[in-house]
């Protein structure tokens, strides 16, 4: 029975820790706009692609078609 009590106390301590971390994250606005990260990655890739087409001078890649291997 002693081992069961220790296991219960350990699980309650972990649950309390998780609740504390969650409350901290909510208060620091880490859950304010979770969709923004997805769009930041998308737009950074888009900007890199535009810069590459400007450097190559190919007019944005119009008229080019790529097969499945990217050639």
N, CA, C and O atoms as a GROMACS GRO file, in nm:
protein
  284
    1UNK      N    1   0.083  -0.120   0.000
    1UNK     CA    2   0.000   0.000   0.000
    1UNK      C    3   0.086   0.126   0.000
    1UNK      O    4   0.046   0.230  -0.052
    2UNK      N    5   0.204   0.116   0.057
    2UNK     CA    6   0.292   0.232   0.063
    2UNK      C    7   0.334   0.275  -0.077
    2UNK      O    8   0.341   0.394  -0.108
    3UNK      N    9   0.362   0.177  -0.162
    3UNK     CA   10   0.403   0.206  -0.298
    3UNK      C   11   0.289   0.272  -0.377
    3UNK      O   12   0.313   0.360  -0.460
    4UNK      N   13   0.166   0.230  -0.352
    4UNK     CA   14   0.050   0.290  -0.418
    4UNK      C   15   0.035   0.437  -0.376
    4UNK      O   16   0.006   0.523  -0.460
    5UNK      N   17   0.055   0.464  -0.250
    5UNK     CA   18   0.047   0.603  -0.201
    5UNK      C   19   0.152   0.691  -0.265
    5UNK      O   20   0.125   0.806  -0.300
    6UNK      N   21   0.273   0.637  -0.280
    6UNK     CA   22   0.381   0.714  -0.344
    6UNK      C   23   0.346   0.741  -0.490
    6UNK      O   24   0.369   0.851  -0.541
    7UNK      N   25   0.291   0.640  -0.557
    7UNK     CA   26   0.253   0.658  -0.698
    7UNK      C   27   0.142   0.762  -0.713
    7UNK      O   28   0.145   0.842  -0.806
    8UNK      N   29   0.046   0.761  -0.623
    8UNK     CA   30  -0.062   0.859  -0.627
    8UNK      C   31  -0.008   0.999  -0.602
    8UNK      O   32  -0.046   1.093  -0.672
    9UNK      N   33   0.079   1.014  -0.504
    9UNK     CA   34   0.137   1.146  -0.475
    9UNK      C   35   0.222   1.195  -0.592
    9UNK      O   36   0.220   1.314  -0.625
   10UNK      N   37   0.297   1.104  -0.654
   10UNK     CA   38   0.379   1.144  -0.769
   10UNK      C   39   0.291   1.190  -0.885
   10UNK      O   40   0.322   1.288  -0.951
   11UNK      N   41   0.182   1.119  -0.910
   11UNK     CA   42   0.094   1.159  -1.019
   11UNK      C   43   0.024   1.290  -0.990
   11UNK      O   44   0.003   1.370  -1.082
   12UNK      N   45  -0.013   1.314  -0.864
   12UNK     CA   46  -0.074   1.442  -0.828
   12UNK      C   47   0.027   1.557  -0.842
   12UNK      O   48  -0.009   1.667  -0.884
   13UNK      N   49   0.152   1.531  -0.806
   13UNK     CA   50   0.256   1.634  -0.821
   13UNK      C   51   0.278   1.667  -0.969
   13UNK      O   52   0.294   1.783  -1.005
   14UNK      N   53   0.280   1.565  -1.054
   14UNK     CA   54   0.298   1.590  -1.198
   14UNK      C   55   0.178   1.664  -1.256
   14UNK      O   56   0.195   1.752  -1.340
   15UNK      N   57   0.059   1.630  -1.212
   15UNK     CA   58  -0.061   1.700  -1.260
   15UNK      C   59  -0.058   1.847  -1.216
   15UNK      O   60  -0.092   1.936  -1.294
   16UNK      N   61  -0.018   1.872  -1.092
   16UNK     CA   62  -0.009   2.009  -1.043
   16UNK      C   63   0.096   2.087  -1.122
   16UNK      O   64   0.077   2.205  -1.151
   17UNK      N   65   0.207   2.023  -1.155
   17UNK     CA   66   0.310   2.088  -1.236
   17UNK      C   67   0.259   2.122  -1.375
   17UNK      O   68   0.288   2.230  -1.427
   18UNK      N   69   0.184   2.031  -1.434
   18UNK     CA   70   0.130   2.057  -1.568
   18UNK      C   71   0.030   2.172  -1.565
   18UNK      O   72   0.028   2.254  -1.657
   19UNK      N   73  -0.051   2.177  -1.462
   19UNK     CA   74  -0.148   2.287  -1.448
   19UNK      C   75  -0.074   2.420  -1.432
   19UNK      O   76  -0.115   2.521  -1.489
   20UNK      N   77   0.033   2.420  -1.353
   20UNK     CA   78   0.111   2.543  -1.334
   20UNK      C   79   0.174   2.590  -1.466
   20UNK      O   80   0.172   2.709  -1.496
   21UNK      N   81   0.229   2.497  -1.542
   21UNK     CA   82   0.288   2.534  -1.672
   21UNK      C   83   0.181   2.588  -1.766
   21UNK      O   84   0.206   2.684  -1.838
   22UNK      N   85   0.064   2.527  -1.766
   22UNK     CA   86  -0.045   2.574  -1.851
   22UNK      C   87  -0.089   2.714  -1.812
   22UNK      O   88  -0.108   2.800  -1.899
   23UNK      N   89  -0.105   2.739  -1.682
   23UNK     CA   90  -0.146   2.872  -1.636
   23UNK      C   91  -0.041   2.976  -1.672
   23UNK      O   92  -0.075   3.086  -1.714
   24UNK      N   93   0.087   2.942  -1.656
   24UNK     CA   94   0.196   3.034  -1.693
   24UNK      C   95   0.188   3.067  -1.842
   24UNK      O   96   0.200   3.183  -1.881
   25UNK      N   97   0.168   2.966  -1.926
   25UNK     CA   98   0.164   2.988  -2.070
   25UNK      C   99   0.045   3.075  -2.109
   25UNK      O  100   0.057   3.159  -2.198
   26UNK      N  101  -0.069   3.055  -2.045
   26UNK     CA  102  -0.186   3.137  -2.075
   26UNK      C  103  -0.163   3.281  -2.033
   26UNK      O  104  -0.200   3.374  -2.106
   27UNK      N  105  -0.103   3.302  -1.917
   27UNK     CA  106  -0.079   3.438  -1.871
   27UNK      C  107   0.025   3.512  -1.955
   27UNK      O  108   0.019   3.634  -1.967
   28UNK      N  109   0.119   3.439  -2.014
   28UNK     CA  110   0.222   3.502  -2.098
   28UNK      C  111   0.182   3.509  -2.245
   28UNK      O  112   0.265   3.538  -2.330
   29UNK      N  113   0.055   3.482  -2.276
   29UNK     CA  114  -0.002   3.491  -2.411
   29UNK      C  115   0.063   3.398  -2.512
   29UNK      O  116   0.076   3.433  -2.630
   30UNK      N  117   0.104   3.279  -2.469
   30UNK     CA  118   0.161   3.184  -2.563
   30UNK      C  119   0.052   3.117  -2.648
   30UNK      O  120   0.083   3.056  -2.750
   31UNK      N  121  -0.074   3.128  -2.608
   31UNK     CA  122  -0.183   3.069  -2.683
   31UNK      C  123  -0.268   3.176  -2.751
   31UNK      O  124  -0.382   3.150  -2.788
   32UNK      N  125  -0.214   3.295  -2.768
   32UNK     CA  126  -0.290   3.405  -2.825
   32UNK      C  127  -0.327   3.379  -2.970
   32UNK      O  128  -0.444   3.389  -3.008
   33UNK      N  129  -0.228   3.345  -3.053
   33UNK     CA  130  -0.254   3.322  -3.195
   33UNK      C  131  -0.169   3.204  -3.242
   33UNK      O  132  -0.061   3.224  -3.298
   34UNK      N  133  -0.218   3.083  -3.219
   34UNK     CA  134  -0.137   2.966  -3.251
   34UNK      C  135  -0.131   2.938  -3.401
   34UNK      O  136  -0.044   2.863  -3.445
   35UNK      N  137  -0.219   2.996  -3.479
   35UNK     CA  138  -0.218   2.976  -3.624
   35UNK      C  139  -0.110   3.060  -3.691
   35UNK      O  140  -0.072   3.031  -3.805
   36UNK      N  141  -0.060   3.162  -3.625
   36UNK     CA  142   0.036   3.254  -3.685
   36UNK      C  143   0.166   3.184  -3.725
   36UNK      O  144   0.225   3.218  -3.827
   37UNK      N  145   0.211   3.087  -3.647
   37UNK     CA  146   0.336   3.017  -3.678
   37UNK      C  147   0.328   2.949  -3.815
   37UNK      O  148   0.426   2.951  -3.890
   38UNK      N  149   0.216   2.892  -3.846
   38UNK     CA  150   0.198   2.826  -3.975
   38UNK      C  151   0.213   2.926  -4.089
   38UNK      O  152   0.279   2.897  -4.189
   39UNK      N  153   0.155   3.042  -4.074
   39UNK     CA  154   0.161   3.141  -4.180
   39UNK      C  155   0.298   3.206  -4.189
   39UNK      O  156   0.340   3.245  -4.299
   40UNK      N  157   0.370   3.219  -4.079
   40UNK     CA  158   0.506   3.274  -4.083
   40UNK      C  159   0.596   3.186  -4.167
   40UNK      O  160   0.677   3.236  -4.245
   41UNK      N  161   0.584   3.055  -4.152
   41UNK     CA  162   0.665   2.963  -4.231
   41UNK      C  163   0.627   2.974  -4.378
   41UNK      O  164   0.715   2.978  -4.464
   42UNK      N  165   0.499   2.979  -4.407
   42UNK     CA  166   0.453   2.989  -4.545
   42UNK      C  167   0.505   3.116  -4.611
   42UNK      O  168   0.559   3.109  -4.722
   43UNK      N  169   0.489   3.231  -4.546
   43UNK     CA  170   0.529   3.357  -4.608
   43UNK      C  171   0.679   3.370  -4.620
   43UNK      O  172   0.727   3.432  -4.715
   44UNK      N  173   0.757   3.313  -4.526
   44UNK     CA  174   0.902   3.319  -4.540
   44UNK      C  175   0.947   3.237  -4.661
   44UNK      O  176   1.038   3.278  -4.732
   45UNK      N  177   0.884   3.121  -4.685
   45UNK     CA  178   0.916   3.042  -4.803
   45UNK      C  179   0.876   3.116  -4.930
   45UNK      O  180   0.948   3.111  -5.030
   46UNK      N  181   0.764   3.183  -4.927
   46UNK     CA  182   0.718   3.259  -5.043
   46UNK      C  183   0.816   3.372  -5.075
   46UNK      O  184   0.849   3.395  -5.192
   47UNK      N  185   0.862   3.444  -4.972
   47UNK     CA  186   0.957   3.553  -4.993
   47UNK      C  187   1.089   3.502  -5.052
   47UNK      O  188   1.146   3.565  -5.141
   48UNK      N  189   1.138   3.388  -5.002
   48UNK     CA  190   1.260   3.331  -5.055
   48UNK      C  191   1.243   3.292  -5.201
   48UNK      O  192   1.335   3.310  -5.281
   49UNK      N  193   1.128   3.242  -5.236
   49UNK     CA  194   1.102   3.202  -5.374
   49UNK      C  195   1.099   3.325  -5.465
   49UNK      O  196   1.153   3.321  -5.575
   50UNK      N  197   1.036   3.434  -5.419
   50UNK     CA  198   1.032   3.556  -5.499
   50UNK      C  199   1.172   3.614  -5.518
   50UNK      O  200   1.204   3.660  -5.628
   51UNK      N  201   1.254   3.612  -5.414
   51UNK     CA  202   1.390   3.664  -5.425
   51UNK      C  203   1.472   3.581  -5.524
   51UNK      O  204   1.551   3.636  -5.600
   52UNK      N  205   1.452   3.450  -5.522
   52UNK     CA  206   1.526   3.364  -5.615
   52UNK      C  207   1.485   3.391  -5.759
   52UNK      O  208   1.571   3.389  -5.848
   53UNK      N  209   1.358   3.416  -5.784
   53UNK     CA  210   1.314   3.442  -5.922
   53UNK      C  211   1.364   3.578  -5.969
   53UNK      O  212   1.393   3.595  -6.087
   54UNK      N  213   1.374   3.675  -5.878
   54UNK     CA  214   1.427   3.805  -5.917
   54UNK      C  215   1.575   3.796  -5.951
   54UNK      O  216   1.622   3.860  -6.045
   55UNK      N  217   1.650   3.715  -5.874
   55UNK     CA  218   1.792   3.699  -5.900
   55UNK      C  219   1.817   3.626  -6.031
   55UNK      O  220   1.911   3.658  -6.104
   56UNK      N  221   1.734   3.528  -6.062
   56UNK     CA  222   1.751   3.450  -6.184
   56UNK      C  223   1.700   3.526  -6.307
   56UNK      O  224   1.741   3.497  -6.419
   57UNK      N  225   1.611   3.620  -6.286
   57UNK     CA  226   1.556   3.699  -6.397
   57UNK      C  227   1.467   3.619  -6.490
   57UNK      O  228   1.458   3.650  -6.608
   58UNK      N  229   1.401   3.516  -6.437
   58UNK     CA  230   1.318   3.433  -6.523
   58UNK      C  231   1.172   3.477  -6.523
   58UNK      O  232   1.087   3.404  -6.575
   59UNK      N  233   1.141   3.589  -6.469
   59UNK     CA  234   1.005   3.642  -6.476
   59UNK      C  235   0.905   3.568  -6.391
   59UNK      O  236   0.787   3.564  -6.424
   60UNK      N  237   0.950   3.508  -6.283
   60UNK     CA  238   0.858   3.441  -6.194
   60UNK      C  239   0.832   3.297  -6.230
   60UNK      O  240   0.745   3.233  -6.171
   61UNK      N  241   0.906   3.244  -6.326
   61UNK     CA  242   0.892   3.103  -6.359
   61UNK      C  243   0.776   3.073  -6.451
   61UNK      O  244   0.734   2.957  -6.459
   62UNK      N  245   0.722   3.172  -6.521
   62UNK     CA  246   0.609   3.148  -6.610
   62UNK      C  247   0.656   3.066  -6.730
   62UNK      O  248   0.762   3.091  -6.787
   63UNK      N  249   0.576   2.972  -6.767
   63UNK     CA  250   0.608   2.890  -6.883
   63UNK      C  251   0.694   2.769  -6.852
   63UNK      O  252   0.714   2.685  -6.939
   64UNK      N  253   0.744   2.757  -6.734
   64UNK     CA  254   0.826   2.643  -6.698
   64UNK      C  255   0.738   2.536  -6.637
   64UNK      O  256   0.646   2.566  -6.561
   65UNK      N  257   0.767   2.413  -6.669
   65UNK     CA  258   0.696   2.303  -6.604
   65UNK      C  259   0.800   2.205  -6.553
   65UNK      O  260   0.902   2.180  -6.617
   66UNK      N  261   0.774   2.151  -6.437
   66UNK     CA  262   0.865   2.057  -6.375
   66UNK      C  263   0.800   1.921  -6.369
   66UNK      O  264   0.679   1.909  -6.345
   67UNK      N  265   0.880   1.817  -6.392
   67UNK     CA  266   0.825   1.682  -6.373
   67UNK      C  267   0.836   1.644  -6.226
   67UNK      O  268   0.870   1.728  -6.142
   68UNK      N  269   0.807   1.521  -6.194
   68UNK     CA  270   0.803   1.476  -6.055
   68UNK      C  271   0.939   1.484  -5.988
   68UNK      O  272   0.947   1.492  -5.865
   69UNK      N  273   1.049   1.481  -6.067
   69UNK     CA  274   1.183   1.488  -6.007
   69UNK      C  275   1.228   1.630  -5.986
   69UNK      O  276   1.332   1.651  -5.923
   70UNK      N  277   1.157   1.728  -6.034
   70UNK     CA  278   1.191   1.869  -6.015
   70UNK      C  279   1.286   1.922  -6.121
   70UNK      O  280   1.346   2.028  -6.102
   71UNK      N  281   1.302   1.849  -6.233
   71UNK     CA  282   1.395   1.892  -6.339
   71UNK      C  283   1.319   1.958  -6.451
   71UNK      O  284   1.380   2.001  -6.550
   0.00000   0.00000   0.00000
